[in-house]
Amino acid sequence: MPIPTRRSRTARRGPAFRLREIAFGLGLVVIVVCGVGLTFKAALGEGDNLPAAVLATVALGVVAAAVVRGGRRRRRGPGPAAVAGVDAVEAARGRAEVQYAEVQYTEAQPVETEPAEPAPAEAASVDYAAMDPDTFERSIAELCERDGCVEVQVVGGAGDLGADVIATTPDGRCVVIQCKRYGPANKVGSQDVQRFGGTCYAVHGAQVAAVVTTGEFTEPAAEYADQCGILCVDHQALTAWADGTGPAPWDHVPAV
């Protein structure tokens, strides 16, 4: 902020300031004249009062000089220290404005967040073909329990009469499953399906009958199963059932 000069400040004060200066000067003249008069009066009167009159005159002169000097100082305007103080205030104000602008800019910037960690890949499908026959039967029973079946039993073994897993579906039907853990080179033939078809309904009272294998079915086996109402679940259908991407065997047969 620019500091006004003496000339510009005086010009702004106008006639009122000049009248105050004239009155101030007349007051000084009156003080000096009074002092001189008192001095001569004391000199013409008693000589003992002369030193006192001289001292009074000198004191009046000192007072007048001090008043004149003070008036001059007031008219000179602010000194270098005042100007330096104003400059310091302006500089501090400028720094504060810059800091405020930086803070506003920082707050306006989008906050960077750490990228989310990628979701772990889904677990690989269970390799049912690598299981032994007993483990495979228990795994099929666990799938039945997972999908809401109750009273799940693993009955495979000697004298099982073709049934390996028996359970009750969520809607109350009896499901009978025969498990065939075969390798890629082996297929479930029609004789396997026929033996199962002769006992699943008559002996076990199946309302849903299914043959589940880790391999595939021959064409005659699939035709016989279709005629008897037996579901053929090959390795692809088993994988879909286990992964949850395909239906459970009993979902293929509508409830009566």
C-alpha positions as CSV (number, residue, x, y, z in Angstrom):
1,M,0.0,0.0,0.0
2,P,1.6,3.4,-1.1
3,I,2.4,5.9,1.7
4,P,1.0,9.4,1.0
5,T,3.6,12.2,0.7
6,R,3.6,15.4,2.6
7,R,2.4,17.4,-0.4
8,S,-0.5,15.1,-1.2
9,R,-1.6,15.0,2.5
10,T,-1.4,18.7,2.8
11,A,-3.3,19.2,-0.4
12,R,-6.1,17.0,0.9
13,R,-6.4,18.8,4.2
14,G,-7.5,22.1,2.5
15,P,-8.3,25.5,4.0
16,A,-9.2,24.2,7.5
17,F,-5.7,23.0,8.0
18,R,-4.3,26.5,7.0
19,L,-6.6,28.3,9.5
20,R,-5.3,26.0,12.3
21,E,-1.7,26.8,11.4
22,I,-2.4,30.6,11.4
23,A,-4.1,30.3,14.8
24,F,-1.2,28.2,16.1
25,G,1.3,30.9,14.9
26,L,-0.7,33.8,16.5
27,G,-0.8,31.8,19.8
28,L,3.0,31.6,19.7
29,V,3.4,35.3,19.1
30,V,1.1,36.1,22.0
31,I,3.2,33.9,24.3
32,V,6.5,35.4,23.2
33,V,5.1,39.0,23.6
34,C,3.8,38.3,27.0
35,G,7.0,36.8,28.1
36,V,9.0,39.8,26.9
37,G,6.6,42.2,28.5
38,L,6.9,40.4,31.8
39,T,10.7,40.5,31.6
40,F,10.8,44.3,31.0
41,K,8.3,44.9,33.8
42,A,10.4,43.0,36.2
43,A,13.5,44.8,35.1
44,L,11.9,48.3,35.6
45,G,10.5,47.3,38.9
46,E,12.4,45.4,41.6
47,G,15.8,44.2,40.6
48,D,15.4,41.1,42.8
49,N,12.7,39.7,40.4
50,L,14.9,40.0,37.3
51,P,16.4,36.5,37.4
52,A,12.9,35.0,37.8
53,A,11.6,37.0,34.8
54,V,14.5,35.9,32.7
55,L,13.9,32.3,33.7
56,A,10.2,32.6,32.9
57,T,11.0,34.1,29.5
58,V,13.5,31.3,28.7
59,A,10.9,28.6,29.8
60,L,8.3,30.2,27.5
61,G,10.8,30.1,24.7
62,V,11.6,26.5,25.3
63,V,7.9,25.6,25.4
64,A,7.2,27.5,22.2
65,A,10.2,25.7,20.5
66,A,8.9,22.3,21.6
67,V,5.4,23.1,20.4
68,V,6.8,24.2,17.0
69,R,9.0,21.1,16.7
70,G,6.0,18.8,17.6
71,G,3.9,20.5,15.0
72,R,6.6,20.0,12.4
73,R,6.9,16.3,13.3
74,R,3.2,15.9,13.0
75,R,3.3,17.5,9.6
76,R,6.2,15.4,8.3
77,G,4.2,12.2,8.3
78,P,5.4,8.7,9.2
79,G,9.1,8.1,9.5
80,P,11.1,5.2,8.1
81,A,10.2,2.9,11.0
82,A,6.5,3.4,10.4
83,V,7.0,2.7,6.6
84,A,8.9,-0.5,7.4
85,G,6.1,-1.6,9.7
86,V,3.5,-1.0,7.0
87,D,5.6,-3.0,4.5
88,A,6.0,-5.9,7.0
89,V,2.2,-6.0,7.5
90,E,1.5,-6.0,3.8
91,A,4.1,-8.8,3.3
92,A,2.6,-10.9,6.0
93,R,-0.9,-10.4,4.5
94,G,0.4,-11.5,1.1
95,R,2.0,-14.7,2.5
96,A,-1.3,-15.5,4.4
97,E,-3.3,-15.1,1.2
98,V,-0.9,-17.4,-0.7
99,Q,-1.0,-20.0,2.0
100,Y,-4.8,-19.9,2.0
101,A,-4.9,-20.3,-1.7
102,E,-2.6,-23.4,-1.5
103,V,-4.8,-25.0,1.2
104,Q,-7.9,-24.4,-0.9
105,Y,-6.2,-26.0,-4.0
106,T,-5.0,-29.0,-1.9
107,E,-8.5,-29.6,-0.6
108,A,-10.0,-29.4,-4.1
109,Q,-7.6,-32.1,-5.4
110,P,-9.1,-35.6,-5.5
111,V,-7.9,-38.0,-2.8
112,E,-5.9,-40.8,-4.3
113,T,-6.9,-44.2,-2.8
114,E,-5.0,-47.4,-3.0
115,P,-6.2,-49.7,-5.7
116,A,-8.4,-52.5,-4.4
117,E,-6.7,-55.9,-4.3
118,P,-7.9,-58.2,-7.0
119,A,-10.4,-60.8,-5.8
120,P,-8.8,-64.2,-5.3
121,A,-9.4,-66.6,-8.1
122,E,-12.0,-69.2,-7.5
123,A,-10.8,-72.5,-6.2
124,A,-10.3,-75.1,-8.8
125,S,-12.9,-77.8,-9.2
126,V,-12.5,-80.9,-7.2
127,D,-10.8,-83.7,-9.1
128,Y,-13.3,-86.5,-8.4
129,A,-11.6,-88.8,-10.8
130,A,-8.5,-88.9,-8.5
131,M,-10.5,-90.1,-5.5
132,D,-10.9,-93.7,-4.5
133,P,-14.4,-95.2,-4.7
134,D,-15.2,-94.7,-1.0
135,T,-14.0,-91.1,-1.0
136,F,-16.0,-90.4,-4.1
137,E,-19.2,-91.7,-2.5
138,R,-18.7,-89.6,0.6
139,S,-18.1,-86.5,-1.6
140,I,-21.4,-87.1,-3.4
141,A,-23.1,-87.4,0.0
142,E,-21.6,-84.1,1.1
143,L,-23.0,-82.4,-2.1
144,C,-26.4,-83.7,-1.2
145,E,-26.1,-82.2,2.3
146,R,-24.8,-78.9,0.9
147,D,-27.9,-78.5,-1.3
148,G,-30.4,-79.1,1.5
149,C,-30.9,-82.9,1.7
150,V,-31.5,-84.5,5.0
151,E,-31.1,-88.1,6.3
152,V,-28.1,-88.5,4.0
153,Q,-26.6,-92.1,4.2
154,V,-23.7,-93.7,2.5
155,V,-24.7,-97.3,2.0
156,G,-22.3,-98.4,-0.7
157,G,-20.3,-101.6,-0.3
158,A,-21.0,-105.3,-0.4
159,G,-24.7,-106.0,-0.5
160,D,-25.7,-102.4,-1.3
161,L,-28.1,-103.7,-4.0
162,G,-27.0,-100.9,-6.4
163,A,-27.4,-97.9,-4.0
164,D,-24.4,-95.9,-2.8
165,V,-26.1,-92.8,-1.4
166,I,-29.6,-92.4,-0.1
167,A,-31.1,-89.1,1.0
168,T,-34.3,-87.1,1.3
169,T,-34.5,-84.0,-0.9
170,P,-35.5,-80.6,0.4
171,D,-39.0,-81.1,-0.9
172,G,-39.3,-84.6,0.8
173,R,-38.5,-87.0,-2.0
174,C,-36.3,-90.0,-1.7
175,V,-33.2,-89.8,-3.9
176,V,-31.1,-92.9,-4.6
177,I,-27.7,-92.4,-6.2
178,Q,-25.3,-95.0,-7.6
179,C,-21.6,-93.7,-7.8
180,K,-19.3,-94.8,-10.6
181,R,-15.8,-93.5,-10.3
182,Y,-14.4,-94.3,-13.8
183,G,-11.4,-93.0,-15.6
184,P,-11.4,-91.2,-19.0
185,A,-11.1,-94.5,-20.9
186,N,-14.0,-96.2,-19.1
187,K,-17.7,-95.5,-19.7
188,V,-20.8,-96.5,-17.8
189,G,-22.5,-99.3,-19.9
190,S,-26.1,-100.4,-20.2
191,Q,-25.6,-103.4,-18.0
192,D,-24.5,-101.1,-15.1
193,V,-27.6,-99.0,-15.6
194,Q,-29.9,-102.1,-15.9
195,R,-28.7,-103.5,-12.5
196,F,-29.3,-100.2,-10.9
197,G,-32.7,-99.9,-12.5
198,G,-33.8,-103.3,-11.1
199,T,-33.4,-102.2,-7.5
200,C,-33.6,-98.5,-7.2
201,Y,-37.4,-98.4,-7.4
202,A,-38.5,-101.8,-6.2
203,V,-36.0,-102.2,-3.3
204,H,-35.0,-98.6,-2.3
205,G,-38.3,-96.9,-3.1
206,A,-36.6,-94.1,-5.1
207,Q,-38.6,-91.2,-6.2
208,V,-35.5,-89.7,-7.9
209,A,-32.9,-92.2,-9.2
210,A,-29.5,-91.1,-10.6
211,V,-26.2,-92.6,-11.7
212,V,-23.3,-90.2,-11.1
213,T,-19.9,-90.9,-12.8
214,T,-16.6,-89.2,-13.3
215,G,-16.6,-90.5,-16.9
216,E,-19.3,-90.8,-19.6
217,F,-22.2,-93.0,-20.6
218,T,-22.4,-95.2,-23.6
219,E,-25.3,-94.6,-25.9
220,P,-27.2,-97.8,-25.0
221,A,-26.8,-96.9,-21.3
222,A,-28.2,-93.5,-21.9
223,E,-31.2,-94.9,-23.9
224,Y,-32.0,-97.4,-21.2
225,A,-31.8,-94.8,-18.5
226,D,-34.1,-92.6,-20.4
227,Q,-36.7,-95.3,-20.7
228,C,-36.6,-96.1,-17.0
229,G,-36.5,-92.5,-15.8
230,I,-33.0,-92.7,-14.4
231,L,-30.8,-89.6,-14.5
232,C,-27.4,-89.8,-16.1
233,V,-24.9,-87.4,-14.5
234,D,-21.6,-87.5,-16.4
235,H,-18.4,-85.7,-15.4
236,Q,-19.5,-82.4,-17.0
237,A,-22.8,-82.4,-15.2
238,L,-21.1,-83.4,-11.9
239,T,-18.6,-80.5,-12.2
240,A,-21.4,-78.0,-12.8
241,W,-23.3,-79.4,-9.8
242,A,-20.2,-79.2,-7.6
243,D,-19.4,-75.6,-8.7
244,G,-23.0,-74.4,-8.3
245,T,-23.3,-73.6,-12.0
246,G,-25.6,-76.5,-12.7
247,P,-28.6,-78.1,-11.0
248,A,-28.6,-80.9,-8.5
249,P,-29.9,-84.3,-9.9
250,W,-33.3,-84.1,-8.2
251,D,-33.9,-80.7,-9.8
252,H,-34.2,-82.4,-13.2
253,V,-37.3,-84.3,-12.0
254,P,-40.3,-82.2,-11.0
255,A,-41.9,-83.0,-7.7
256,V,-45.4,-84.7,-8.0
